[in-house]
């Protein structure tokens, strides 16, 4: 029998522009996932602040470096975490970045969102490198929300030998429900990777997250899915 890794996809309603409050939310979800046997948890886009672009553009104290002490409690949960937030760059604008921390709290890698969505282009600097890391015998690809709409990005993950595609996203009610339900199983089918989606549920900036954090098998089969209203995690075993 193959060994497996249990992975959790989280969804939550963020407290607007309040990093300490959101770290408490994320820490509770990480501890919940670990208690259910998960070794890795993925959080949504802008999990530390919510989708608060005006605040993020005007308040550098809401940008988060990888060693930011405000993340200490989350890094101490004993589970690997994938956390998306506004991150400082060498220029005047932040980037939309993802930090991956190991179960020991050490930084494994970071990734900067490459495809900025509409009004994000006036606030953030895009990245230009794909995100990869290895953990527990699996190779992972990273993407953030609008990145997942670009088949060349997801295809590169498969070509690079990745087993699992991790997406930190924000899909709202309305058309976002359809996009969430079609794009991610489509990525799984087209690339042959497992796919993990973390999403918001409830208000986040101008959007209302539709929930439905989920995991799909490489053939597009749904493995686990959260509801459309509660802060929770969806979990599945990945061989």
Backbone as CSV, one residue per row, in Angstrom:
resi,resn,N_x,N_y,N_z,CA_x,CA_y,CA_z,C_x,C_y,C_z
1,UNK,0.849,-1.190,0.000,0.000,0.000,0.000,0.890,1.249,0.000
2,UNK,0.502,2.241,-0.789,1.244,3.486,-0.844,1.034,4.290,0.427
3,UNK,2.091,4.979,0.862,1.932,5.951,1.930,1.120,7.124,1.410
4,UNK,0.463,7.830,2.323,-0.342,8.982,1.925,-0.015,10.168,2.816
5,UNK,-0.325,11.364,2.310,-0.259,12.581,3.091,-1.661,13.173,3.145
6,UNK,-2.137,13.466,4.336,-3.439,14.122,4.462,-3.228,15.622,4.347
7,UNK,-3.953,16.237,3.446,-3.841,17.676,3.178,-5.179,18.337,3.461
8,UNK,-5.116,19.531,4.061,-6.324,20.287,4.398,-6.396,21.549,3.554
9,UNK,-7.582,21.817,3.022,-7.883,23.076,2.334,-8.786,23.893,3.247
10,UNK,-8.341,25.091,3.595,-9.065,25.899,4.579,-9.950,26.939,3.906
11,UNK,-10.999,27.310,4.615,-11.791,28.476,4.238,-12.168,29.222,5.507
12,UNK,-12.224,30.557,5.401,-12.563,31.373,6.566,-13.054,32.728,6.119
13,UNK,-13.682,33.440,7.058,-14.019,34.852,6.892,-12.960,35.652,7.644
14,UNK,-12.170,36.434,6.918,-11.090,37.201,7.533,-11.620,38.445,8.239
15,UNK,-10.940,38.848,9.301,-11.171,40.145,9.926,-10.429,41.182,9.094
16,UNK,-11.116,42.200,8.557,-10.469,43.113,7.613,-9.235,43.802,8.189
17,UNK,-8.106,43.651,7.489,-6.863,44.376,7.776,-6.397,44.208,9.219
18,UNK,-6.609,43.027,9.792,-6.226,42.772,11.187,-5.403,41.482,11.232
19,UNK,-4.085,41.624,11.095,-3.227,40.448,11.032,-3.278,39.617,12.310
20,UNK,-3.158,40.211,13.509,-3.218,39.375,14.715,-4.508,38.565,14.832
21,UNK,-5.651,39.192,14.514,-6.919,38.468,14.593,-6.941,37.318,13.595
22,UNK,-6.466,37.556,12.388,-6.498,36.504,11.379,-5.497,35.396,11.670
23,UNK,-4.356,35.731,12.262,-3.429,34.678,12.673,-4.090,33.763,13.698
24,UNK,-4.877,34.329,14.577,-5.607,33.482,15.535,-6.571,32.553,14.800
25,UNK,-7.273,33.083,13.788,-8.187,32.245,13.001,-7.407,31.114,12.312
26,UNK,-6.298,31.472,11.666,-5.518,30.480,10.924,-4.913,29.433,11.853
27,UNK,-4.448,29.891,13.009,-3.864,28.964,13.968,-4.896,27.949,14.443
28,UNK,-6.103,28.411,14.700,-7.165,27.493,15.124,-7.475,26.472,14.028
29,UNK,-7.507,26.920,12.776,-7.768,25.993,11.675,-6.618,25.008,11.495
30,UNK,-5.389,25.491,11.654,-4.236,24.596,11.538,-4.265,23.535,12.629
31,UNK,-4.601,23.945,13.839,-4.679,22.980,14.937,-5.818,21.993,14.713
32,UNK,-6.942,22.476,14.167,-8.053,21.585,13.847,-7.619,20.554,12.810
33,UNK,-6.946,21.014,11.768,-6.507,20.106,10.710,-5.493,19.091,11.241
34,UNK,-4.560,19.556,12.060,-3.555,18.642,12.607,-4.216,17.589,13.497
35,UNK,-5.228,17.984,14.260,-5.910,17.027,15.128,-6.629,15.945,14.333
36,UNK,-6.916,16.236,13.051,-7.569,15.265,12.175,-6.564,14.532,11.290
37,UNK,-5.272,14.688,11.610,-4.252,13.928,10.918,-3.604,14.607,9.732
38,UNK,-3.961,15.876,9.463,-3.372,16.566,8.318,-1.920,16.936,8.594
39,UNK,-1.095,16.874,7.552,0.314,17.253,7.636,0.590,18.584,6.942
40,UNK,-0.365,19.066,6.160,-0.209,20.311,5.411,-1.572,20.978,5.309
41,UNK,-1.603,22.304,5.508,-2.842,23.057,5.340,-2.582,24.244,4.425
42,UNK,-3.522,24.497,3.519,-3.445,25.586,2.557,-4.516,26.619,2.911
43,UNK,-4.102,27.904,2.972,-5.027,28.983,3.296,-5.334,29.818,2.058
44,UNK,-6.430,30.602,2.075,-6.838,31.380,0.898,-5.906,32.549,0.587
45,UNK,-6.178,33.200,-0.530,-5.471,34.436,-0.903,-5.736,35.520,0.145
46,UNK,-4.696,36.271,0.487,-4.787,37.343,1.484,-5.409,36.846,2.793
47,UNK,-4.949,35.685,3.241,-5.508,35.107,4.467,-5.195,35.949,5.698
48,UNK,-4.150,36.762,5.654,-3.774,37.545,6.836,-4.518,38.862,6.973
49,UNK,-5.168,39.312,5.897,-5.815,40.632,5.928,-7.204,40.654,5.321
50,UNK,-7.579,39.628,4.565,-8.716,39.743,3.685,-8.331,40.538,2.443
51,UNK,-9.244,40.595,1.487,-8.959,41.254,0.194,-9.200,42.762,0.328
52,UNK,-8.332,43.404,1.081,-8.483,44.824,1.415,-7.418,45.629,0.681
53,UNK,-7.614,45.846,-0.640,-6.563,46.431,-1.461,-6.236,47.867,-1.072
54,UNK,-7.242,48.675,-0.744,-6.965,50.059,-0.370,-6.108,50.118,0.884
55,UNK,-6.420,49.312,1.857,-5.630,49.289,3.087,-4.223,48.784,2.816
56,UNK,-4.092,47.762,1.987,-2.780,47.191,1.709,-1.904,48.161,0.925
57,UNK,-2.517,48.972,0.063,-1.744,49.945,-0.703,-1.216,51.063,0.181
58,UNK,-1.957,51.392,1.229,-1.630,52.565,2.047,-0.912,52.243,3.339
59,UNK,-0.844,50.986,3.718,-0.359,50.641,5.057,0.705,49.547,4.993
60,UNK,1.990,49.926,4.844,3.051,48.911,4.789,3.134,48.017,6.017
61,UNK,2.558,48.452,7.141,2.602,47.558,8.302,1.730,46.321,8.091
62,UNK,0.901,46.330,7.033,0.106,45.151,6.694,0.835,44.215,5.736
63,UNK,2.036,44.616,5.315,2.859,43.724,4.499,3.641,42.820,5.451
64,UNK,3.854,41.586,5.060,4.391,40.595,5.989,5.652,39.947,5.426
65,UNK,6.755,40.076,6.141,7.997,39.388,5.786,7.928,37.949,6.293
66,UNK,8.739,37.049,5.746,8.639,35.637,6.147,8.953,35.378,7.605
67,UNK,9.773,36.243,8.220,10.125,36.052,9.628,9.318,36.946,10.559
68,UNK,8.208,37.473,10.088,7.365,38.360,10.893,6.915,37.647,12.168
69,UNK,7.170,38.276,13.310,6.844,37.635,14.589,5.346,37.447,14.786
70,UNK,4.537,38.175,14.022,3.087,38.016,14.151,2.626,36.633,13.694
71,UNK,3.491,35.922,12.970,3.155,34.571,12.501,3.679,33.475,13.412
72,UNK,4.290,33.857,14.525,4.933,32.862,15.388,3.973,31.765,15.838
73,UNK,2.772,32.147,16.261,1.827,31.144,16.765,1.436,30.160,15.670
74,UNK,1.249,30.660,14.447,0.898,29.787,13.335,2.042,28.844,12.995
75,UNK,3.258,29.367,13.011,4.412,28.542,12.682,4.688,27.485,13.751
76,UNK,4.103,27.650,14.928,4.349,26.718,16.033,3.299,25.623,16.144
77,UNK,2.421,25.495,15.153,1.328,24.526,15.253,1.765,23.095,14.942
78,UNK,2.959,22.906,14.384,3.433,21.557,14.094,2.914,20.968,12.814
79,UNK,2.272,21.785,11.973,1.773,21.345,10.678,2.334,22.292,9.629
80,UNK,2.658,21.781,8.445,3.127,22.637,7.363,1.988,23.553,6.912
81,UNK,2.317,24.821,6.638,1.297,25.806,6.300,1.663,26.548,5.025
82,UNK,0.627,26.857,4.232,0.771,27.628,3.000,-0.053,28.896,3.191
83,UNK,0.632,30.042,3.346,-0.003,31.283,3.793,0.210,32.382,2.763
84,UNK,-0.873,32.980,2.266,-0.800,34.042,1.269,-1.070,35.397,1.904
85,UNK,-0.300,36.407,1.475,-0.414,37.740,2.077,0.283,38.753,1.185
86,UNK,0.199,40.024,1.563,0.984,41.065,0.895,2.399,41.023,1.462
87,UNK,3.403,40.999,0.576,4.780,40.868,1.026,5.622,42.013,0.476
88,UNK,6.607,42.476,1.235,7.475,43.547,0.749,8.374,43.072,-0.386
89,UNK,8.735,44.001,-1.262,9.661,43.732,-2.368,10.786,44.770,-2.311
90,UNK,11.685,44.724,-3.281,12.761,45.705,-3.354,12.273,47.059,-3.869
91,UNK,11.061,47.088,-4.424,10.511,48.324,-4.963,9.479,48.937,-4.041
92,UNK,8.771,49.972,-4.518,7.790,50.664,-3.675,6.487,49.909,-3.485
93,UNK,6.214,48.941,-4.330,4.960,48.193,-4.238,5.195,46.819,-3.629
94,UNK,4.221,46.319,-2.882,4.327,44.936,-2.399,3.982,43.954,-3.507
95,UNK,4.142,42.683,-3.234,3.681,41.610,-4.107,2.636,40.799,-3.352
96,UNK,1.892,40.003,-4.085,0.974,39.042,-3.478,1.756,37.745,-3.346
97,UNK,2.161,37.435,-2.125,3.105,36.353,-1.920,2.556,35.204,-1.098
98,UNK,3.123,34.039,-1.329,2.796,32.849,-0.555,4.051,32.351,0.139
99,UNK,3.945,32.155,1.441,5.022,31.546,2.228,4.620,30.117,2.575
100,UNK,5.553,29.206,2.422,5.343,27.814,2.825,6.278,27.525,3.996
101,UNK,5.696,27.171,5.131,6.464,26.833,6.326,6.342,25.335,6.596
102,UNK,7.446,24.721,6.983,7.431,23.316,7.335,6.809,23.090,8.697
103,UNK,6.624,21.834,9.085,6.032,21.537,10.394,6.881,22.032,11.559
104,UNK,8.166,22.317,11.299,9.030,22.880,12.334,8.989,24.407,12.350
105,UNK,8.174,25.008,11.482,8.043,26.457,11.427,9.046,27.155,10.545
106,UNK,9.992,26.419,9.969,11.000,27.026,9.106,10.430,27.283,7.710
107,UNK,10.880,28.371,7.095,10.426,28.695,5.746,11.000,27.691,4.753
108,UNK,10.126,27.074,3.956,10.554,26.138,2.919,10.769,26.881,1.604
109,UNK,9.796,27.713,1.232,9.904,28.478,-0.009,8.900,29.618,0.027
110,UNK,9.021,30.500,-0.950,8.029,31.566,-1.138,7.727,31.685,-2.623
111,UNK,6.581,32.236,-2.927,6.118,32.380,-4.317,5.374,33.702,-4.449
112,UNK,5.595,34.419,-5.562,4.903,35.679,-5.831,3.936,35.493,-6.995
113,UNK,2.699,35.883,-6.790,1.647,35.764,-7.805,2.097,36.414,-9.113
114,UNK,1.981,35.669,-10.202,2.472,36.149,-11.493,1.416,36.886,-12.305
115,UNK,0.166,36.490,-12.185,-0.901,37.077,-12.999,-1.815,37.902,-12.086
116,UNK,-1.671,39.210,-12.147,-2.453,40.103,-11.294,-3.798,40.395,-11.947
117,UNK,-4.843,40.380,-11.138,-6.207,40.543,-11.627,-6.613,42.019,-11.602
118,UNK,-6.919,42.569,-12.740,-7.498,43.905,-12.904,-6.875,44.937,-11.968
119,UNK,-7.624,45.380,-10.957,-7.191,46.474,-10.087,-5.976,46.113,-9.236
120,UNK,-5.630,44.835,-9.118,-4.398,44.455,-8.418,-3.164,45.020,-9.120
121,UNK,-3.274,45.256,-10.440,-2.124,45.695,-11.222,-1.640,47.083,-10.813
122,UNK,-2.505,47.894,-10.236,-2.111,49.217,-9.792,-1.572,49.256,-8.377
123,UNK,-1.597,48.122,-7.690,-1.194,48.075,-6.278,0.032,47.198,-6.068
124,UNK,0.155,46.113,-6.836,1.160,45.099,-6.559,2.146,44.932,-7.716
125,UNK,3.279,44.341,-7.391,4.294,43.951,-8.362,4.134,42.465,-8.663
126,UNK,4.081,42.065,-9.942,3.936,40.635,-10.243,5.236,39.879,-10.052
127,UNK,5.120,38.600,-9.752,6.277,37.731,-9.712,6.629,37.227,-11.095
128,UNK,7.781,36.582,-11.217,8.212,36.057,-12.516,8.827,34.670,-12.409
129,UNK,8.602,33.993,-11.273,9.146,32.651,-11.082,8.050,31.724,-10.578
130,UNK,8.061,30.471,-11.060,7.100,29.486,-10.584,7.454,29.041,-9.164
131,UNK,6.430,28.612,-8.429,6.625,28.158,-7.055,6.628,26.648,-6.955
132,UNK,7.654,26.101,-6.308,7.789,24.662,-6.146,8.341,24.348,-4.755
133,UNK,7.955,23.201,-4.205,8.613,22.683,-3.012,8.309,21.200,-2.885
134,UNK,9.088,20.519,-2.044,8.890,19.105,-1.789,8.696,18.876,-0.306
135,UNK,7.784,17.976,0.005,7.476,17.655,1.400,6.869,16.260,1.447
136,UNK,7.352,15.439,2.357,6.767,14.121,2.545,6.756,13.248,1.320
137,UNK,7.764,13.408,0.445,7.853,12.582,-0.750,7.019,13.077,-1.908
138,UNK,6.312,14.204,-1.750,5.507,14.779,-2.822,6.132,16.086,-3.308
139,UNK,5.920,16.392,-4.576,6.375,17.651,-5.163,5.146,18.526,-5.431
140,UNK,5.222,19.773,-4.990,4.072,20.671,-5.029,4.323,21.857,-5.953
141,UNK,3.250,22.305,-6.613,3.236,23.546,-7.381,2.333,24.546,-6.667
142,UNK,2.698,25.831,-6.724,1.947,26.892,-6.063,1.340,27.838,-7.097
143,UNK,0.120,28.309,-6.805,-0.527,29.315,-7.646,-1.497,30.109,-6.788
144,UNK,-1.764,31.336,-7.213,-2.658,32.217,-6.463,-3.793,32.697,-7.360
145,UNK,-4.985,32.298,-7.061,-6.232,32.762,-7.669,-6.148,32.903,-9.197
146,UNK,-5.967,34.121,-9.727,-6.015,34.352,-11.173,-4.934,33.578,-11.916
147,UNK,-3.839,33.230,-11.244,-2.828,32.367,-11.862,-3.449,31.109,-12.446
148,UNK,-4.468,30.592,-11.773,-5.049,29.310,-12.148,-5.858,29.374,-13.434
149,UNK,-6.057,30.578,-13.962,-6.769,30.748,-15.227,-5.833,30.641,-16.426
150,UNK,-4.548,30.371,-16.197,-3.556,30.350,-17.264,-2.994,28.936,-17.402
151,UNK,-3.465,28.201,-18.420,-3.072,26.790,-18.562,-1.574,26.582,-18.701
152,UNK,-0.836,27.572,-19.222,0.602,27.371,-19.352,1.269,27.267,-17.988
153,UNK,0.762,28.006,-17.004,1.331,27.936,-15.658,1.077,26.561,-15.041
154,UNK,-0.142,26.087,-15.110,-0.443,24.788,-14.505,0.245,23.655,-15.262
155,UNK,0.380,23.800,-16.583,1.057,22.765,-17.369,2.537,22.685,-16.990
156,UNK,3.138,23.814,-16.660,4.547,23.783,-16.258,4.737,22.980,-14.972
157,UNK,3.766,23.055,-14.072,3.856,22.258,-12.856,3.879,20.774,-13.154
158,UNK,3.001,20.340,-14.044,2.976,18.926,-14.415,4.264,18.524,-15.109
159,UNK,4.751,19.387,-16.013,5.984,19.075,-16.740,7.186,19.021,-15.812
160,UNK,7.094,19.729,-14.680,8.192,19.779,-13.711,8.083,18.660,-12.678
161,UNK,7.183,17.711,-12.908,7.093,16.541,-12.041,6.306,16.753,-10.766
162,UNK,5.467,17.781,-10.717,4.687,18.041,-9.503,3.542,17.040,-9.376
163,UNK,3.279,16.643,-8.150,2.189,15.721,-7.848,0.918,16.444,-7.444
164,UNK,1.072,17.627,-6.807,-0.060,18.335,-6.226,0.034,19.809,-6.579
165,UNK,-1.083,20.384,-7.004,-1.201,21.807,-7.331,-1.987,22.484,-6.216
166,UNK,-1.375,23.480,-5.555,-1.988,24.169,-4.424,-2.418,25.568,-4.840
167,UNK,-3.682,25.900,-4.612,-4.232,27.188,-5.025,-4.802,27.944,-3.828
168,UNK,-4.220,29.106,-3.544,-4.770,30.036,-2.548,-5.588,31.065,-3.313
169,UNK,-6.903,31.102,-3.103,-7.767,31.861,-4.006,-8.859,32.618,-3.265
170,UNK,-9.566,33.436,-4.038,-10.789,34.097,-3.585,-11.792,34.054,-4.724
171,UNK,-12.798,33.209,-4.575,-13.905,33.141,-5.525,-15.169,33.533,-4.792
172,UNK,-15.900,34.487,-5.403,-17.090,35.010,-4.763,-18.362,34.345,-5.242
173,UNK,-19.458,34.795,-4.661,-20.758,34.325,-5.112,-21.018,34.865,-6.522
174,UNK,-22.027,34.359,-7.179,-22.269,34.751,-8.562,-21.416,33.922,-9.493
175,UNK,-20.757,34.583,-10.461,-19.969,33.863,-11.457,-18.806,33.106,-10.835
176,UNK,-18.331,33.573,-9.690,-17.223,32.890,-9.026,-17.552,31.453,-8.667
177,UNK,-18.805,31.170,-8.375,-19.207,29.807,-8.039,-18.961,28.882,-9.233
178,UNK,-19.358,29.359,-10.430,-19.147,28.555,-11.640,-17.666,28.394,-11.933
179,UNK,-16.898,29.468,-11.812,-15.462,29.388,-12.084,-14.789,28.392,-11.130
180,UNK,-15.114,28.492,-9.856,-14.520,27.586,-8.869,-14.821,26.140,-9.212
181,UNK,-16.040,25.876,-9.648,-16.487,24.500,-9.884,-15.963,23.913,-11.187
182,UNK,-15.464,24.741,-12.092,-15.003,24.234,-13.384,-13.486,24.293,-13.557
183,UNK,-12.862,25.371,-13.087,-11.432,25.559,-13.328,-10.599,24.502,-12.628
184,UNK,-10.896,24.209,-11.371,-9.996,23.360,-10.580,-10.076,21.876,-10.934
185,UNK,-11.264,21.293,-11.108,-11.255,19.923,-11.631,-10.680,19.860,-13.035
186,UNK,-10.827,20.959,-13.795,-10.226,21.009,-15.123,-8.713,20.980,-15.072
187,UNK,-8.122,21.681,-14.099,-6.669,21.629,-13.925,-6.236,20.201,-13.612
188,UNK,-6.975,19.545,-12.712,-6.631,18.174,-12.348,-6.661,17.263,-13.572
189,UNK,-7.713,17.349,-14.360,-7.856,16.479,-15.531,-6.786,16.755,-16.571
190,UNK,-6.478,18.035,-16.799,-5.555,18.383,-17.871,-4.102,18.154,-17.511
191,UNK,-3.771,18.162,-16.218,-2.370,18.036,-15.804,-2.043,16.703,-15.150
192,UNK,-3.048,15.975,-14.669,-2.801,14.744,-13.947,-2.269,14.946,-12.543
193,UNK,-2.454,16.156,-11.998,-2.052,16.434,-10.625,-3.278,16.433,-9.710
194,UNK,-3.066,16.114,-8.433,-4.073,16.449,-7.441,-4.155,17.968,-7.337
195,UNK,-5.326,18.474,-7.007,-5.531,19.920,-6.900,-6.177,20.229,-5.562
196,UNK,-5.644,21.255,-4.895,-6.146,21.690,-3.592,-6.500,23.171,-3.687
197,UNK,-7.732,23.508,-3.336,-8.215,24.894,-3.400,-8.626,25.374,-2.017
198,UNK,-7.998,26.469,-1.553,-8.436,27.171,-0.352,-9.153,28.444,-0.782
199,UNK,-10.261,28.770,-0.135,-11.102,29.891,-0.569,-11.644,30.651,0.640
200,UNK,-12.118,31.846,0.379,-12.805,32.617,1.415,-14.269,32.186,1.494
201,UNK,-14.847,32.401,2.651,-16.286,32.236,2.810,-16.785,33.462,3.569
202,UNK,-17.773,34.164,3.022,-18.227,35.399,3.631,-17.473,36.599,3.084
203,UNK,-17.740,37.802,3.620,-17.192,39.044,3.067,-15.668,39.085,3.096
204,UNK,-15.089,39.613,2.006,-13.658,39.857,1.917,-13.444,40.998,0.943
205,UNK,-13.239,42.211,1.477,-13.165,43.377,0.615,-14.460,43.550,-0.151
206,UNK,-14.400,43.755,-1.476,-15.624,43.950,-2.258,-16.357,42.654,-2.601
207,UNK,-15.790,41.524,-2.226,-16.351,40.237,-2.610,-17.009,39.542,-1.416
208,UNK,-17.836,38.550,-1.736,-18.351,37.621,-0.734,-17.928,36.225,-1.146
209,UNK,-16.964,35.674,-0.422,-16.434,34.365,-0.788,-17.501,33.291,-0.763
210,UNK,-17.427,32.377,-1.734,-18.459,31.348,-1.866,-18.093,30.053,-1.153
211,UNK,-16.950,30.029,-0.448,-16.571,28.805,0.259,-16.210,27.695,-0.713
212,UNK,-16.544,26.475,-0.330,-16.267,25.344,-1.203,-14.795,24.993,-1.319
213,UNK,-14.017,25.241,-0.272,-12.636,24.749,-0.274,-12.672,23.247,-0.558
214,UNK,-11.737,22.780,-1.390,-11.903,21.406,-1.886,-10.592,20.819,-2.367
215,UNK,-10.628,19.494,-2.587,-9.502,18.740,-3.136,-10.040,17.812,-4.220
216,UNK,-9.269,17.711,-5.336,-9.660,16.862,-6.459,-8.557,15.871,-6.785
217,UNK,-8.949,14.697,-7.248,-8.017,13.681,-7.723,-7.540,14.046,-9.130
218,UNK,-6.465,13.397,-9.610,-5.936,13.731,-10.932,-6.904,13.543,-12.093
219,UNK,-7.947,12.762,-11.910,-8.936,12.618,-12.988,-10.094,13.594,-12.850
220,UNK,-9.988,14.535,-11.899,-11.045,15.532,-11.698,-12.107,15.122,-10.710
221,UNK,-11.995,13.923,-10.125,-12.964,13.474,-9.134,-12.831,14.284,-7.851
222,UNK,-13.946,14.760,-7.328,-13.942,15.512,-6.081,-13.670,14.568,-4.918
223,UNK,-12.640,14.890,-4.118,-12.280,14.063,-2.967,-12.897,14.570,-1.673
224,UNK,-12.980,15.885,-1.510,-13.540,16.482,-0.291,-13.895,17.919,-0.606
225,UNK,-14.953,18.416,0.050,-15.417,19.771,-0.235,-16.098,20.355,1.000
226,UNK,-15.743,21.582,1.343,-16.394,22.284,2.446,-17.701,22.913,1.964
227,UNK,-18.487,23.397,2.919,-19.775,23.998,2.575,-19.595,25.437,2.100
228,UNK,-20.698,26.177,1.995,-20.642,27.547,1.484,-20.902,28.591,2.564
229,UNK,-20.686,28.223,3.854,-21.083,29.174,4.891,-20.239,29.145,6.166
230,UNK,-19.427,28.125,6.408,-18.747,28.035,7.696,-17.226,28.101,7.545
231,UNK,-16.569,28.577,8.582,-15.109,28.514,8.677,-14.726,27.083,9.022
232,UNK,-13.988,26.431,8.128,-13.717,25.006,8.330,-12.580,24.568,7.414
233,UNK,-12.305,23.284,7.402,-11.321,22.692,6.504,-11.919,21.485,5.805
234,UNK,-11.492,21.264,4.572,-11.767,20.023,3.843,-10.481,19.234,3.800
235,UNK,-10.555,17.919,4.016,-9.353,17.090,4.106,-9.463,15.881,3.214
236,UNK,-8.310,15.488,2.639,-8.254,14.257,1.858,-6.848,13.705,1.893
237,UNK,-6.732,12.386,1.715,-5.442,11.713,1.657,-4.923,11.740,0.233
238,UNK,-3.658,12.169,0.085,-3.008,12.234,-1.223,-1.901,11.197,-1.258
239,UNK,-1.956,10.215,-2.169,-0.901,9.194,-2.213,0.381,9.754,-2.828
